[in-house]
Amino acid sequence: MMKYLQRLGKALMLPVACLPICGILMGLGYALAPGAMAAGGEYATSGLAYTIGFFLIKAGGALIDNMSWLFAVGVAVGMAKDKDGTAGLAGLVSWLMITKLLDPAVVATLSGVAAENVDPAFSNIQTQFIGILAGLIGAACYNRFKDTKLPDWLSFFSGKRCVAIITAVISLVVAAILFFVWPVVYGALVWVGEQILSADAIGAGIYAFLNRLLIPFGLHHALNNVFWFNTFGIGDLNNFWAGMTSADVGYSLGMYMSGFFPCMMFGLPGAALAMIHCAKSTKKKVAFGLVGSAAICAFVCGVTEPFEFAFMFLAPALYVVYALLYGIFTVITVAVGFRAGFSFSAGLTDLVFSASLPAAQKTLLIIPLGVAAFIVFYIIFRFAITKWDLKTPGREDDDDTAAQDAGATLSNNDYTAVAATVLEGLGGADNIASLDNCITRLRIEIKDYTQVDEKKIKSAGVAGVMRPSQTSVQVIIGTKVQFVADEMAKMLK
């Protein structure tokens, strides 16, 4: 199971890599055009600065707002055995089927009720969870049915052409199941939210913990509806930006938003720095490029998904710790009286623009709270990563092999010939269950280990052969491994 989750974590790197630039663009956009916020108040909604800011906001939102289907495509390609684009199409097909069949208008017709009476769960169906689920369905269908042979009269739909069709059918069944399951799960989370409303600062901490914990499933929206909006009469976000005070609403206004600021602006960068410091020496730059840029997004505008999805499946236990830290710091933040609100998310942009609102309190406390969050997140993340050897970005198993194989070279630059010889030594195409590669090695899963001829493989000029198990063979190529892998992939089609 852990190996599967780590594969999923690596697959998510493809769509996650698109997100940091979007967060930065949106942060700059809101800085130039605060009037474009959902609760922009009296800020200008015209002029050159507003136009440029609005343009940047929409540019960043183009991907942030469509994150779920980016995940559907990216996960499908990443989880496909040969990373073929057909799997990505299948993932998109699955996402479209599920989200369309569970669209509130469709659900209203199927249920025979008025549109306004449809369960609110279906208004939050286009989540990251559905995107990941669709991607997994698409990849599974591709891996299982890409070589399907149909009768002659249906031969046009044989092989990869049948993958999308089968994916659509399976997605229809999944949508039918979710039709009954999704409202139950969503409703249960709303009930939980209602139960913790009277717990003051502790309740706010529990909410923050559950909010982060539910991010992978996209179900945090259920809790957000309880606390941030007027669905159940709380409206922490709406009332804060409407210029109200705690006296107007009967509770400490802003308490369900304030705790996110020190965590997103400072705690997350502290955790990112710990990951960079813990990365293998050969991958520190890669780790910095991924989580470093994500930290900037979180600080500027509170976009945290690029960081969270970079490790939540690679190290799920660490993600639980991450969510717990949010809960703890929210309790502290609410207890000391810091109050700020956000229209988009808890980044510097929203902190600056919410500081002048009547409900804002002790906003300068963000400095000591932020410093404390940075230090605590850094120490705990660094301790956990090194103590339990967690596979956060830059620490995957591939990194060890890259260091070991740093001096490996390929003595034959005819990649097609190398691939052909290696394939022959592996027992031919029929003996290959799957082909993958890391930075320096071919990683092959085989069906029959007795058919593997190491001498034949080495005659191709490779640097070495390893047999981690009876079903696994690793061929050490060196930094040119991708060229050999591409040629072998062609031979396996």
N, C-alpha and C positions, 0 to 999 in steps of 0.2 A: 504493500500500500504506500509506504513512504517513497519507494522508488517511483511509483506512478505520480505521486504529488510533486516530486522533484522534476519529473519530465514535464508536468503541467506548468510548474514554475518557470522552467526554461522556455516553454512555448509562449508564455505570457510576455516574455521580454520583447517579442516582435511588436505587438500593439502598444505595450507600455513605452517603448522608445519614441513613440509619436507624441506622447503627452507633455513632457516638460516644456517644450517650446510653446505649446498652447497656453499653459499656465502663466508663463512669463508674458506672453502677448496680452492675456486678459488682465494681468496685474498692471501693466503699463497703460492699457486702455482705460481701466477704471480710474487710474491716477489722473489721466488727462480729461476724462469725462465722467465724473462722479454722478452727474445727472442721469447717466444711463443705468445706474443701479436700480434694482427693483423698488427700492425706497429712496430715491434720489433727492427727495425733499425739494428745497428751493434752488438747487444747483442748476447751472445753465444747461439748456438742452439744444443749444445752437452755437454757431461759431466754429472757427477752424480747429481749435483744440478738441472741441466736442466731436467734430466730424472724424478727426484722426483717431481719437480714442474709441469712438463707436466702431470704426473700421477694424481696429485691432481687437476689440472685444469679440466681434463677430468672427474674425479670423481664428482666434483661439477657440471660440465656442463651436466652430465647425467640427472639431474632433472631440472636444470634451463632452459636448452634448450628444454625440453619437458613439460614446465609448462602448456601449453594449454590443453593437454589431461589429465594431473593430475587434473586440475580443472574440466574437464568433468566427471571424475570418482568420485572425492570427492564431488562435488556439487550434483551429482545424488544421491549418498548414503545419504548425509546430508539432502536433501530435500524429500527423500522418507519417508512415514509416519512411517514405521517400520524399517528404516535404513537397509533394506535387500541388500545383495550384488548383487542381480539381477538388481537392479536399477543402480549400478555402471557399470555393463556390458552394460546396455542399453545406458548409457551416452557415453561409449566408442564407441558403435556401431554408435551413432549419430555423434560423432566427426569424425570417420573414413569416414562415408558416405559424410558428408558435405565437409571435406577437400579434399577428393579424387575427388569428382565431380567438385570441383572448383580449382583443381590443374592446373597450367598453361598449361601443356601438354594436359590435357583433354579439357580445355577451347579452346585451339587452334583448336582441332579437331571439337568441337561443333560449333565453330564460322567460321570455314573454312578459317582461316588465318594462316600465318606462325608463328612459336613459338616465334620468336623475336618481333612480332607485337602484342602479347597479352597484354592487359591492365596491367600495373605494379601492379595494386591493387591485382591481383590474386597471385602475388608472396608474398603477406603478408596476407594470409588467415589463417594461423595457429597461430592465436592470442589468448590471454586470453579471449577476448570477445566471440570468437567462442567456446572455451572450456566451458565457463559458459553457453552459449546458449545451447550447446549440453547436458550439465548436467541437465539443467532445462527441456529440452525435454525428456530426459531419465527418470527423476523423475516423470514428469507429466504422461508419458505413463505407468510407473509402478503403480503409485497410482490409475490410472483410469482402467487399464486392467488386473491387477494381479489376479483377481478372475474370469476372463472371462471363461465361459463354452461353449465349442464348441460341435457340433454334434459328435456322437460316432465315426464316421469314421475319424474325425480329433481330437479326444480326446487327442492324444499324445501332441498336441500343445496347450492344454487348460492351464488356469492359468498362472503362471509365464513364461512358455515356449513361450507364444505368445507375451510377452512384447517386446523382441528384434526385432521381425518381424514387429510389428506395429511401433516401433520406427524408423526402417529403412525406412518404407514407408513415415512416416511423415517427416523424415530428408531429403528424396528425394525432397519433396515439398518445404521445407525450402531452400534447396540448389538451386532449380530452381528460387525462389524469390531473393535470394542473388546474383544469376548470373546477374540480372539486377540492383539490388539496390547497391551492394557493390562497383562497379566502380564509381557510381555517388557520393556516400558519400566520397570515397577515393579521387576522383578528386576534389571535393569541398574543401577538406582540403588542397590539394596541391595548389589550387588557392589562398586560404587564406594565405598560406605561402609565395607565390610570392608577395602578396600585401604588406606584412610588411617588405620586404627586405630593403626598403629605409629608414626605420624609425630609424636606428642606435641603440642606447642603448635601447630606448623605444620599438623598434621592437624586440630586443633580449628578453626583458622582456615579451612581449606579446607571443612570441614563447615559452618561458619557462613555462608560465602559461598554455597555450594550451597543451603543451607536457605532463604536469602532469595531466591536466583535462581529457585527452583522454586515459590515462593509463588503466582505467577499460574496455575500449572497444578495446584496442589494436590498435587503429587508430593513435597513436602518430608516428607510423612508416611513415605515409604519410608526416608529417611535417619534420621528420628527414631526409627523402630523399631530401627535398628541401634545408636544411641548412647544413647537415653534409657531404653529399656525392656529387659527381660531376654530379648528374642527371640533375641539372639545372645550372651548372657552378659555384656553390658556393664552395662546397667541404671543409667546415671548418675543418672537421676531417682529411680528406685525405691530404690536403695541410699542415696542422699543423705538421703531423707526417712525411711528405715528406721533412721537413727541410726548408720550405719556410718562408718568412716574409710578413708583411703587405704590404710592397712595391711591392712584387711580385704579389699579388692578387688584389690589389686595394681596399681593405677594411680592417678593424681591425681584423686580423686573430686570431681566438680563441674566438671571442665574443659570438658565439652561443654554446660554451661549458663551458666557465669560470664560469658563474653564478651558475652552478649546484654544484660546489665544496663546497662553504660554506653551502649550503642548505643540501646536502647529508651527508657531513662529520660532521657537527655541528648542523644544524637546526633540522634535523631528530632526533638525540639523545636528543635534548632539548624537542622536542614534546613527545618522548617516555618517558622521565623522568616525564613530566607532567601527562601522562596517568597512570604511576605507582603510583604517589603521589595521584591521584584522584581515584584510584581503591578502592573498599570496603576493609575493613580490612581483611575479610576472603579470599580475592582473590588477594592480593598484590603479593604474590609469583607467582601465575599463570600469572598475568600481566607482571611481571618482566621476567619470562621465555619466554614469547612470544615476547613482544616489546623490551625487553632488548637485547636479542640475535639478533633481527632484527637491532637494532641500531649499534651493533658491525659490522654486515655485511655492513651496509651503510658506516660506517666510513672507514673500511679497503678497500673495493673494490667497493663501490657504488651500491650494490644490495639493492634496496629499496622495491621491491614487497612484501617481508614478512611483512613489516610494513604497507604498503599502503592497501593491501588486508585484513589486520587485522581489519581495521576500516572503509573503504570507504563505505561499505554497512550498517554497524551499525550506522554510523553518517555521511551521505552524505553531509550535510551542512558544517561540519568541514573539509571534504575533499576539498571542494571548497575553503575554507579559506587557507588550506594547499597549494593548487595550486597557489593561489593569492600571498602568501608569497614567493614562488619561483620566480614569476614574479617581485615582488618588489626588492628582493635581487639581481636578475640578472641585473636589471637596475643599481643598486648601484655598483655592482661588475664591470660591464663594464665601468661605468662612471669614477671610480677611477683608472682604468688602469690595474687591475689584469688580467693576461692572463695565462691560463694553458689549456691543452688539454687532452683528454682521448682516449684510444684505446678500452677499455672495458666499463668503467663507471667512474663517478667522485668521486672516493675514494682516500684514501691515496696512494695506490699503483701507480695509474696513475699520481697523482700529483708529486710524487717523480721522476718518470721516464720521465715525460714530462718537468720538470723544466730546463733540460739542452738543450732543443731544441731552435732554434733561435727565434721562435715566442713567447716564454714564457717571461712574463714581470711581475715584482713586485710580485713574488710568495710568498714573506714573508708577504704580505698583507692578506694572508689566516688566519693569527693569529687574527688580530683585526676584520676582516670580520666574521671569525668563531665564535669568542666570542659573537659578536653582534647577529649573527644568532641564536646561542644557547639560549641566553637570550630572544630574541623576540619570537621565536617559543615556548619556555617554557611558557612565560607569557600569550601569546594569547591562546595557547591550554588549559592551566589551567583555564583561565577565561571562555573560551567558554564551556568547559566541565562542570564546576560547575554552571555557570550561566544558561545554558539551559538543565542541567541534561542529557547530551548526553551519549548514551550507548556504550562507548568505552570499549575495553577489561578490564574486571574486574568490570564493572559497570552494567552488564546486570541485568534484573529483577530477575533472578534466585539468584543473590547474596543476595538480600534482604530476600528471603525466606530461604536461607541457614542460615543466621544469626538468623532469627526468630525461625527456627526449630533446632537450634544447640543442644538443650537438648532432642529432640525427640528420642525415642527408640521404637523398635518393640518388643512387649511382646511375640511374637510367632516366633521362628526361623525356622519353617517349611514353607519355602517360597512358595512351591507349594500350600499348604493349604491356606496360606494367600492370594495368588493371586486368587485362586478359589473362596474364600469367597467374596473378594472385587469385583470380576467380577460379581458374582451373585447379590451383592448389587447394582451394576451399571445397572442392567437390562439385563445381559447376553451379549454374544458376538454380537448379532444382534443389540444391542443398542449402540455399540462403533463405533464412526466415525474415531477416531484416538487416538493413545497412544503415549505418550512421557514422559520423566522424566527429572528433574533437579537434583541437588545434594541431595535433601532430599524429593522430592515429586513426586508422579505420577501425570501427567497432562493429563487428558482425555477429549476429545471432545465427547459429546453424542448426540444422535438423539432425544430422548424423555425424558425430565427431570422428567416427572411424574413417570417413572419406577425406579428412583433412591431411594434406601432405605438406609438412612444414618445409621440407627441402625444396619442393617446387615453388612455394611462396617466396622463400629467400632467394631463389634464382632470379627473381624479378629485379633484384637490386635493392630491396627494402632493407631497413636498418635492423629489423628484428621481428619476431613473432611471439605473442604471449597467449596463454590459454587459461584465463581466469576460472573457467568452468567447462563442463562437457558441452555446453550449448553456446559458449562464447569464445570468439577469437578476436584478438587485437593485433593489427599489423602496424608496426611503427614505420611511418613514412617520413616524418619531418614536417616542416612548414608548408610543403607543397601538397599536403594530403588532400586538400579540397579538389585539386585538378584530377587526382586519381579517383577520388570518390565520385566526381561527376561522370567520369568515363565509365566507371563500373555501374553506376546507376542507369546509364543508357543501355548497357548490356543486359541489365536485369528486366528491362521493360519488354 
